[in-house]
Amino acid sequence: MLVQQVYSNAPAANAGFCDGDVLVRIGTNDVRCSADILNRMFYCHAGDSVQFTVRRDGTEKTITLIIGSRPAEEMTTAQRPPPRLPLQTVGEWPTVVPAAHDR
């Protein structure tokens, strides 16, 4: 898996990740697809450390990442979840009704 972009103020940059690194392993587990990364990172909490092996310029390097917490207030518009739509019950089943079409 290729690291496409590392933000300068992110924990990945502080750990030493660079654009173009290839993720080889997380801990002792090989990385073959993005699910391998997500499955391992799912159980991590802020403050945990995780060792990654990356391939950079033809050599492998071990990087220790300290998991950071995501600041809730700094979410961009693209990262925010869509607004919840009101539910109306029709018979037994709830129906999603867009806010502009309230009845």
N, C-alpha and C positions, 0 to 999 in steps of 0.2 A: 504494500500500500504506500502510495506516494504522499508525502506531506506537501501540499500545494501552497499553503500560506501560513506563516507564523506571525501573529500580531505582537508588536514590540512590548506591549504592556501585559501580556498574558503569561501564565505559569509556564507554558511550553517554551517561550523565549527565555525566561529566567533559567530553565533547566538546560538550555543549550540546543534545542531543536532548530533546524534551519530549513528554509524552503528547499525542496528537492530531496530531502532525506527520504529513504525508503525504510518503512517499518518492517523489521524482520521478526522480532520477538517481543512479547510482553511477558516479563518474568521468564518462565521456562516454556511458555506456549508460543508456537510459531504463529505468525500472522499470515493468513492466506487470503482473507477477505475482510471487508469492513465489519461483518458480524463478529469476527474474532476480537476485534477491538471493543465493540460495544458490549459484548458479553462479559469481558474482563472488567471494563470500566464501570459497568452497572452497579457493582458492589462496592465501589470506592466512595469514600466520604472526604470532605474537606480536611486537609492535614495529612491524609494517607500518602505514603510514597510508593511509587511504582517504577520498576526498572524496565526500560525499553532498550532493545538493541536495534540500532539503525545502521544502514549502509550509506556511507557518504564518501564520494570520490574513490569507490572501489574497496574501501576498508570498513570493517564493522566497528562500531563504537557503542559503549553502554552509556545511557543517559538516565539519571534518576529524576523523575518528575514528582514534585510535591503538588498534590491536588489542591486547587484553590476553590473558593466558594464563588458562585456567580452572584454579582451584585444585582439585586432585583430592580433597582431604580434605573440602571443603565441599559435596560433592554431597548433595542432599536425597534422601530415600528415593524420591521420584517420579522422580528423574533417574538413579538407579542402574540398571544393566542387570540383568535377571532372573538369578538364579543359574543356573549351567550344570547341566544334568541329566546323569547318567551315561549313557554309551552302552553298549549290549550288542549283540553281533553275532548275528544270526539268519540263518543261511545266508550269503549274500554281502552283505546290506544291513544297515547299522547301524540299530538301533532305539533311539529315545529312551525311556528308562524313568524315570518319576518316582522320586525318591529314596525316597519312602514305600513304593514297591512293589518294592524290590530283591529279586532272586530268588537 
